[in-house]
């Protein structure tokens, strides 16, 4: 049974490493971004509410996200473990999430943090935007303004929460500036050392 929380800023490589981890550990990938995009695609009321915030690069209100995550974790495939990606994103979400995990008796095994400096995150995000634009796949929320807004929200709301988590014995620091392969290898070593899998 494996339960991991993956942290990192926009452009830190979380998506790439999450794809590896869910395959390596054979657990479902619970991504608030994916859940929100699915709600948007299905044109649900929640999706329409969330879209307005996402288009501005702002966080969707905490209670909406917490309820979505709770519903997703209640599904049968998540009973034997999960990889949480993109949640919690601020201190208030973290408090509610910890309470929820206690209530359903699903403690996490470790907190993985892909550390990448803000300037590098910004450059990566702009590079990705350019690549997607060239391939005709650009998202409506990938403008320079919303990229900057996402990075600002990350630095102001998510990073302080992560710094609080650093004191936790299950916190694992990963140098996210390394190559994709090196980051993957570092994660494998870290979770093996922690007895996860």
Residue pairs with C-beta under 8 A, 6 or more apart in sequence:
1 80
1 81
2 25
2 27
2 81
2 82
2 83
2 109
2 196
2 197
3 27
3 81
3 82
3 84
3 106
3 107
3 108
3 109
4 21
4 25
4 27
4 82
4 83
4 84
4 108
4 109
4 110
4 111
4 112
4 191
4 196
5 84
5 87
5 88
5 108
5 110
5 111
5 112
6 14
6 17
6 18
6 21
6 83
6 84
6 85
6 112
6 114
7 14
7 111
7 112
7 113
7 114
7 158
7 162
7 165
8 14
8 113
8 114
8 115
8 116
8 176
9 116
9 118
9 121
9 151
9 154
9 155
9 158
9 159
10 121
10 125
10 147
10 150
10 151
10 154
11 116
11 120
11 121
11 122
11 124
11 125
11 128
12 114
12 115
12 116
12 121
12 124
12 176
13 114
13 116
13 176
13 180
13 183
14 85
14 86
14 114
15 85
16 180
17 112
17 114
17 180
17 183
17 184
17 187
18 29
18 31
18 83
18 85
19 29
20 184
20 187
21 27
21 29
21 83
21 187
22 28
22 29
22 83
24 188
24 197
25 81
25 83
25 191
25 196
25 197
26 81
27 80
27 81
27 82
27 83
28 75
28 77
28 78
28 81
28 82
28 83
29 82
29 83
29 85
30 69
30 72
30 73
30 78
30 82
30 83
30 84
30 85
30 87
31 85
31 86
32 60
32 65
32 68
32 69
32 85
32 86
32 87
32 89
33 85
33 86
35 68
35 69
35 72
36 47
36 50
36 54
36 60
36 68
38 47
39 46
39 47
39 50
39 68
40 47
40 48
40 50
40 51
40 54
41 47
46 64
46 68
49 60
49 64
50 60
50 64
53 59
53 60
53 61
54 60
54 141
55 140
55 141
55 146
56 146
56 149
57 141
57 145
57 146
57 147
57 148
57 149
57 150
57 153
58 149
58 153
59 65
59 89
59 90
59 153
59 157
62 90
62 92
62 93
62 96
65 87
65 89
65 93
66 93
66 96
66 97
66 100
69 84
69 87
69 97
69 100
70 100
72 78
73 82
73 104
73 106
84 108
87 93
87 97
88 94
88 96
88 97
88 161
89 157
89 158
89 161
90 157
90 158
90 161
91 157
91 160
91 161
91 164
93 161
94 161
94 164
94 165
101 107
101 108
108 170
109 170
109 191
109 194
109 196
110 170
110 171
110 172
110 190
110 191
110 194
110 196
111 165
111 168
111 170
111 171
111 172
112 172
112 174
112 187
112 190
112 191
113 162
113 165
113 166
113 171
113 172
113 173
113 174
114 174
114 176
114 183
115 173
115 174
115 175
115 176
115 177
116 124
116 176
116 177
117 177
118 151
118 155
120 177
121 151
121 154
122 147
122 148
122 151
125 147
125 150
125 151
126 144
126 147
128 142
129 138
129 142
129 143
129 144
129 147
132 138
132 139
132 142
165 171
166 173
170 194
172 190
172 191
172 194
174 183
174 186
174 187
174 190
175 183
175 186
176 183
178 186
191 197
